[in-house]
Amino acid sequence: AQREVRYVAIEIGTGSYQPRPASDIFAHRYGDCKDKVTVLSTMLHEIGVDSYYVLVNTARGVVSSDFPSLGAINHVIAAIRIPAGSPTNGLYSIIEHPRLGKLLLFDPTNATTAFGSLPKYLQESRGLLVSGDGGELIELPAQPAESSRLTVTAKLKIGTDGTLEGDVHEIRPGTAAAEYREQVASLSDAERTKFMEKRLTQRFSSYEMRDLVIENVNDLTLDVIVRFHVTAPGYAKHAAGMLIVRPRAFGGGSVPTIDGKERLYAYELNGPSIETEDIEISMPNGLVADEMPAPQRRSAAGVSYTSESSFVGRVLRFRSETRVQQCIVSRAAVEDLSRLFASIHTTERNSVVVKTN
């Protein structure tokens, strides 16, 4: 249903709400979201596994218990009843229903999200579960931060002329991999190179990238791995016999900037995630640290951040972790979150000053 049925939606009259027979969908290999769920449910039924339609909206917060309306529904996913005794390791999208037991939520229309996870736009939201006893609103939970992880490591060196050069390695499992697949799966190799170059342009005023490899884009069971080599002339700046270097030479991304305008509604984060960075830069011989940024440990509104820079031997090292635990931040907590994000931006731009020993 996820890969073999092509997504085609024709929303006219009752066709917007009434699925077609599974035999027709399977024979023609196309259908919309409810058709994909129908095919999946039919196949599961043949092996003795029950499943149900869940009517949702791809925009968080639209489905409300205060105002029932078909206009609030624009998508359908499946709730699969987990047979007793079945292993559930690595399945993050499971809810406990008081009558039906464990239900695994799955979106067969989403071609980049693996079985056992929900796309982030459906997390911390509501859906209408349709079972033999009627319909009821259920909560679609936010998955744990561990289900969406990005790990960035870099082994770099700086030459005597200030040029930065080395290798960067990124690993994305879970929904972090799904989001990255969504961005690059349809791109050609040349377009993927341009996509990465756009990220590098935000880091370096001048650079050259080569040997870009992106692995496992089409295999949802594996982590997405990105590797490349980068050279950035003039990254380290000479000043009065000293060398000024920004330890966070590269990273997976950055937290957003929240404007200072008064808000009427809660703030929406991308969703639970963990991003870790470990950047090592080998420096020229004979240098010692003159100024080092202080370690950081801050948290607000379900977001925590830690970072530390060190200079041992010839190696300048930057390590950080950003952990997001929720999707929605209340209006009252947005100001605290804004201050946290501003402090993270400052930390990411901090420089180390080294001098001749």
ZAKE-779383 format. One line per 4 residues: number of its first residue (from 0); their letters; for each residue z negated, y, x of C-alpha. Coordinates in nm, 2 decimals. Layout:
BEGIN
NUM> a> Z,Y,X  ... .
end
This chain:
BEGIN
0> aqre> 0.00,0.00,0.00  -0.08,0.24,0.28  0.23,0.17,0.50  0.48,-0.02,0.29 .
4> vryv> 0.49,0.19,-0.02  0.67,0.52,0.03  0.49,0.82,-0.13  0.70,0.97,-0.41 .
8> aiei> 0.54,1.17,-0.69  0.72,1.28,-1.01  0.46,1.46,-1.24  0.62,1.48,-1.58 .
12> gtgs> 0.43,1.42,-1.90  0.22,1.10,-1.92  0.37,0.99,-1.58  0.12,1.23,-1.42 .
16> yqpr> -0.16,1.01,-1.53  -0.02,0.66,-1.62  0.04,0.42,-1.33  0.35,0.20,-1.33 .
20> pasd> 0.33,-0.18,-1.32  0.25,-0.31,-0.98  0.55,-0.54,-0.98  0.78,-0.24,-1.02 .
24> ifah> 0.61,-0.04,-0.75  0.62,-0.34,-0.51  0.98,-0.41,-0.58  1.10,-0.06,-0.52 .
28> rygd> 0.85,0.02,-0.25  0.77,0.38,-0.36  0.52,0.55,-0.58  0.25,0.82,-0.60 .
32> ckdk> -0.12,0.80,-0.52  -0.22,0.61,-0.84  0.07,0.37,-0.78  -0.05,0.29,-0.43 .
36> vtvl> -0.40,0.23,-0.57  -0.25,0.00,-0.84  -0.06,-0.21,-0.58  -0.38,-0.24,-0.37 .
40> stml> -0.60,-0.33,-0.67  -0.35,-0.59,-0.78  -0.34,-0.76,-0.44  -0.72,-0.75,-0.42 .
44> heig> -0.75,-0.90,-0.76  -0.53,-1.19,-0.65  -0.79,-1.28,-0.38  -1.08,-1.23,-0.62 .
48> vdsy> -1.20,-0.88,-0.51  -1.27,-0.62,-0.78  -1.16,-0.26,-0.74  -1.15,0.06,-0.94 .
52> yvlv> -0.97,0.39,-0.97  -1.15,0.70,-0.85  -1.00,1.03,-0.97  -1.06,1.31,-0.72 .
56> ntar> -0.94,1.65,-0.60  -0.82,1.70,-0.24  -1.01,2.04,-0.24  -1.38,2.00,-0.20 .
60> gvvs> -1.60,2.11,-0.49  -1.33,2.13,-0.76  -1.45,1.82,-0.95  -1.76,1.95,-1.13 .
64> sdfp> -2.01,1.80,-1.38  -2.04,2.13,-1.55  -1.67,2.16,-1.66  -1.49,1.83,-1.72 .
68> slga> -1.11,1.87,-1.71  -0.81,1.67,-1.61  -0.69,1.99,-1.44  -0.96,1.93,-1.18 .
72> inhv> -0.79,1.60,-1.08  -0.50,1.59,-0.84  -0.54,1.26,-0.65  -0.65,0.90,-0.69 .
76> iaai> -0.82,0.67,-0.44  -0.97,0.32,-0.47  -1.33,0.20,-0.48  -1.34,-0.16,-0.36 .
80> ripa> -1.63,-0.39,-0.45  -1.77,-0.54,-0.14  -1.83,-0.92,-0.19  -2.19,-1.02,-0.12 .
84> gspt> -2.25,-1.12,0.24  -1.94,-0.95,0.37  -1.99,-0.77,0.71  -1.98,-0.39,0.68 .
88> ngly> -2.00,-0.29,1.05  -1.78,0.01,1.12  -1.71,0.08,0.75  -1.84,0.43,0.69 .
92> siie> -1.71,0.50,0.34  -1.95,0.27,0.15  -2.16,0.39,-0.14  -2.43,0.19,-0.33 .
96> hprl> -2.36,0.19,-0.70  -2.66,0.09,-0.92  -2.46,-0.15,-1.13  -2.15,-0.25,-0.92 .
100> gkll> -2.33,-0.28,-0.59  -2.16,-0.18,-0.26  -1.83,0.01,-0.31  -1.59,0.09,-0.02 .
104> lfdp> -1.40,0.41,-0.09  -1.04,0.41,0.05  -0.74,0.64,0.02  -0.42,0.42,0.06 .
108> tnat> -0.21,0.74,0.03  -0.34,0.88,0.35  -0.13,0.72,0.63  -0.34,0.83,0.92 .
112> tafg> -0.70,0.73,0.81  -0.81,0.38,0.89  -0.96,0.14,0.63  -1.34,0.21,0.61 .
116> slpk> -1.32,0.58,0.64  -1.25,0.87,0.41  -1.04,1.17,0.51  -1.27,1.47,0.58 .
120> ylqe> -1.13,1.67,0.28  -1.27,1.41,0.05  -1.62,1.39,0.20  -1.92,1.55,0.04 .
124> srgl> -1.73,1.59,-0.28  -1.72,1.42,-0.63  -1.49,1.17,-0.80  -1.46,1.01,-1.14 .
128> lvsg> -1.51,0.63,-1.11  -1.31,0.45,-1.37  -1.45,0.10,-1.44  -1.45,-0.14,-1.73 .
132> dgge> -1.75,0.04,-1.88  -1.58,0.38,-1.88  -1.59,0.67,-1.64  -1.87,0.83,-1.44 .
136> liel> -1.90,1.10,-1.17  -2.00,0.96,-0.83  -2.07,1.14,-0.50  -1.83,1.09,-0.22 .
140> paqp> -2.06,1.11,0.08  -2.02,1.29,0.41  -1.98,1.02,0.68  -2.21,1.02,0.98 .
144> aess> -2.11,1.24,1.27  -2.06,0.93,1.49  -1.76,0.84,1.27  -1.56,1.14,1.41 .
148> rltv> -1.60,1.17,1.78  -1.40,1.35,2.05  -1.48,1.29,2.41  -1.31,1.51,2.67 .
152> takl> -1.34,1.44,3.05  -1.16,1.62,3.33  -1.15,1.55,3.70  -1.02,1.88,3.86 .
156> kigt> -1.02,2.05,4.20  -0.97,2.41,4.32  -0.77,2.49,4.63  -0.85,2.77,4.87 .
160> dgtl> -0.60,2.99,4.69  -0.78,2.95,4.36  -0.54,2.70,4.20  -0.70,2.46,3.96 .
164> egdv> -0.54,2.11,3.94  -0.63,1.77,3.80  -0.63,1.52,3.52  -0.77,1.56,3.16 .
168> heir> -0.85,1.26,2.94  -0.93,1.28,2.56  -1.05,0.99,2.34  -1.06,1.02,1.96 .
172> pgta> -1.19,0.73,1.74  -1.25,0.74,1.36  -1.16,1.04,1.15  -1.11,1.25,1.47 .
176> aaey> -0.82,1.02,1.55  -0.69,1.05,1.19  -0.68,1.43,1.21  -0.49,1.42,1.54 .
180> reqv> -0.25,1.16,1.41  -0.18,1.39,1.11  -0.08,1.67,1.36  0.14,1.47,1.60 .
184> asls> 0.26,1.15,1.42  0.59,1.30,1.30  0.66,1.50,1.62  0.92,1.40,1.88 .
188> daer> 0.81,1.37,2.25  0.93,1.73,2.32  0.75,1.86,2.01  0.43,1.69,2.12 .
192> tkfm> 0.46,1.85,2.46  0.49,2.19,2.30  0.19,2.11,2.08  -0.02,2.05,2.38 .
196> ekrl> 0.12,2.35,2.57  0.00,2.57,2.28  -0.35,2.45,2.35  -0.32,2.51,2.72 .
200> tqrf> -0.19,2.86,2.66  -0.53,2.94,2.50  -0.70,2.83,2.83  -0.48,2.95,3.11 .
204> ssye> -0.28,3.26,3.17  -0.04,3.05,3.39  -0.01,2.67,3.41  0.21,2.37,3.45 .
208> mrdl> 0.15,2.04,3.26  0.31,1.71,3.34  0.26,1.33,3.27  0.15,1.38,2.91 .
212> vien> 0.07,1.05,2.74  -0.05,1.01,2.38  -0.14,0.65,2.30  -0.20,0.46,1.97 .
216> vndl> -0.07,0.72,1.73  0.07,0.45,1.50  -0.21,0.19,1.53  -0.49,0.29,1.30 .
220> tldv> -0.72,0.03,1.45  -0.73,0.19,1.79  -0.86,0.51,1.94  -0.61,0.79,2.00 .
224> ivrf> -0.60,0.86,2.38  -0.44,1.17,2.54  -0.39,1.21,2.91  -0.21,1.47,3.11 .
228> hvta> -0.21,1.65,3.45  -0.25,2.03,3.47  -0.20,2.29,3.74  -0.32,2.65,3.68 .
232> pgya> -0.26,2.90,3.96  -0.51,3.17,4.01  -0.78,3.01,3.79  -1.06,3.09,4.03 .
236> khaa> -1.08,3.46,4.12  -1.17,3.60,4.46  -1.40,3.90,4.47  -1.59,4.06,4.76 .
240> gmli> -1.60,3.73,4.96  -1.70,3.53,4.65  -1.53,3.29,4.41  -1.57,3.33,4.04 .
244> vrpr> -1.50,3.01,3.83  -1.54,2.93,3.46  -1.69,2.58,3.45  -1.55,2.50,3.11 .
248> afgg> -1.19,2.48,3.23  -1.08,2.27,2.94  -1.23,2.14,2.61  -1.13,1.97,2.29 .
252> gsvp> -1.15,2.29,2.09  -1.40,2.57,2.00  -1.61,2.65,1.70  -1.46,2.90,1.46 .
256> tidg> -1.55,3.27,1.44  -1.73,3.38,1.12  -1.66,3.74,1.01  -1.96,3.96,0.93 .
260> kerl> -1.85,4.03,0.57  -2.10,3.95,0.29  -2.02,3.61,0.14  -2.02,3.52,-0.22 .
264> yaye> -2.00,3.14,-0.17  -2.11,2.87,0.07  -1.93,2.82,0.41  -1.72,2.51,0.45 .
268> lngp> -1.72,2.33,0.79  -1.45,2.07,0.88  -1.70,1.79,0.84  -1.95,1.58,1.04 .
272> siet> -1.84,1.52,1.40  -1.95,1.50,1.76  -1.76,1.66,2.05  -1.86,1.60,2.41 .
276> edie> -1.71,1.75,2.72  -1.77,1.65,3.08  -1.57,1.87,3.32  -1.59,1.82,3.70 .
280> ismp> -1.43,2.06,3.94  -1.43,1.99,4.32  -1.47,2.31,4.51  -1.35,2.40,4.86 .
284> nglv> -1.59,2.31,5.15  -1.87,2.55,5.26  -1.96,2.71,4.92  -2.30,2.74,4.75 .
288> adem> -2.38,2.87,4.41  -2.49,3.24,4.38  -2.51,3.27,4.00  -2.53,2.98,3.75 .
292> papq> -2.54,3.00,3.37  -2.86,2.89,3.21  -2.87,2.56,3.01  -2.82,2.60,2.64 .
296> rrsa> -2.99,2.41,2.35  -2.94,2.57,2.01  -2.91,2.46,1.65  -2.86,2.61,1.30 .
300> agvs> -2.74,2.51,0.96  -2.68,2.14,1.05  -2.49,2.22,1.37  -2.64,2.17,1.72 .
304> ytse> -2.51,2.26,2.06  -2.62,2.17,2.41  -2.46,2.26,2.75  -2.54,2.26,3.12 .
308> ssfv> -2.37,2.36,3.43  -2.46,2.23,3.78  -2.33,2.26,4.13  -2.42,1.96,4.35 .
312> grvl> -2.24,1.91,4.69  -1.89,2.03,4.63  -1.88,1.95,4.26  -1.91,2.21,3.98 .
316> rfrs> -1.99,2.02,3.66  -2.00,2.14,3.29  -2.14,1.91,3.02  -2.17,1.99,2.65 .
320> etrv> -2.22,1.84,2.31  -2.15,1.99,1.97  -2.28,1.80,1.68  -2.20,1.88,1.31 .
324> qqci> -2.40,1.70,1.05  -2.26,1.83,0.72  -1.96,1.98,0.54  -2.12,2.26,0.34 .
328> vsra> -2.34,2.54,0.47  -2.53,2.74,0.21  -2.47,3.11,0.18  -2.82,3.18,0.29 .
332> aved> -2.77,2.99,0.62  -2.43,3.14,0.71  -2.57,3.42,0.91  -2.77,3.18,1.13 .
336> lsrl> -2.45,2.97,1.18  -2.26,3.28,1.27  -2.51,3.36,1.55  -2.49,3.01,1.68 .
340> fasi> -2.11,3.01,1.69  -2.12,3.35,1.87  -2.36,3.21,2.14  -2.13,2.90,2.19 .
344> htte> -1.83,3.13,2.24  -2.03,3.32,2.50  -2.14,3.00,2.68  -1.78,2.87,2.69 .
348> rnsv> -1.66,3.19,2.86  -1.95,3.20,3.12  -1.85,3.19,3.49  -2.02,3.06,3.80 .
352> vvkt> -2.02,3.28,4.12  -2.01,3.08,4.45  -2.02,3.22,4.80  -1.98,3.10,5.16 .
356> n> -2.28,2.91,5.29 .
end
